[in-house]
Amino acid sequence: MSDERTPVVHKNVAVLRVSDADALREMALLVSIDDFIIGRISDTELVVDPARVKALVELLESRGLAPLVRRVGE
C-alpha cells in the first residue's frame, strides 16, 4: 500500500490563518470566533464559514484587529 495521498480540492472555502498559535489564542480572548469556525486545519489555520466571512471581518475590525482578506480564484 502506498503512503501517497490523493489531493483534495475544495471550493468556496475560507481560511483564517494566524502567525502562531499564541496569536490565535489572543484573538479568541478578544473576539468570540467559535460561531464562525467550522473546522481546524492546524494550530494556526481554521476553516471559517464562507457565508460569515464578512461578519467575522467586521467583528475583528471592531476590536481593533486588521485582518487581511485575500480572495483567490474569483
C-alpha positions in Angstrom: 0.0 0.0 0.0 1.3 3.4 -0.9 1.7 6.3 1.5 0.8 8.8 -1.2 -2.4 10.7 -0.7 -4.7 12.0 -3.4 -5.0 15.8 -3.2 -8.5 17.1 -2.3 -9.7 20.3 -3.9 -12.4 22.3 -2.1 -14.3 25.2 -3.5 -15.8 28.2 -1.6 -13.5 27.7 1.5 -12.5 30.5 3.8 -9.4 30.0 6.0 -8.4 32.1 9.0 -4.6 31.9 9.3 -2.5 33.5 12.0 1.3 33.7 12.5 1.3 31.4 15.5 -0.9 29.5 17.9 -0.5 32.2 20.6 -1.9 34.8 18.2 -5.0 32.7 17.7 -5.5 32.3 21.5 -5.1 36.0 22.0 -7.7 36.7 19.2 -10.1 34.3 20.8 -9.8 36.3 24.1 -10.8 39.5 22.2 -13.4 38.0 19.9 -15.8 35.1 20.2 -14.9 33.3 16.9 -16.3 29.9 17.7 -19.6 30.7 15.9 -17.7 31.4 12.7 -15.4 28.3 12.7 -16.4 25.1 11.0 -13.1 23.2 11.2 -9.5 23.2 12.2 -6.6 22.6 9.8 -3.8 23.2 12.2 -2.9 25.3 15.3 -2.6 28.3 13.1 -5.3 27.7 10.5 -9.1 27.4 10.9 -11.8 26.9 8.4 -14.4 29.7 8.5 -18.0 29.5 7.4 -17.7 31.2 3.9 -21.1 32.8 4.4 -19.9 34.6 7.5 -16.5 35.9 6.5 -17.8 39.5 6.1 -19.3 39.4 9.6 -16.1 38.0 11.1 -14.0 40.6 9.4 -16.3 43.4 10.8 -16.1 41.9 14.3 -12.3 41.7 14.2 -12.1 45.3 12.9 -14.5 46.5 15.7 -12.0 45.0 18.2 -9.0 46.9 16.6 -7.7 43.9 14.7 -6.8 44.3 11.0 -7.5 41.1 9.1 -6.1 40.8 5.6 -8.7 39.2 3.3 -7.5 37.7 0.1 -9.8 36.1 -2.4 -8.4 33.5 -4.8 -10.0 32.3 -8.0 -12.6 34.9 -8.5 
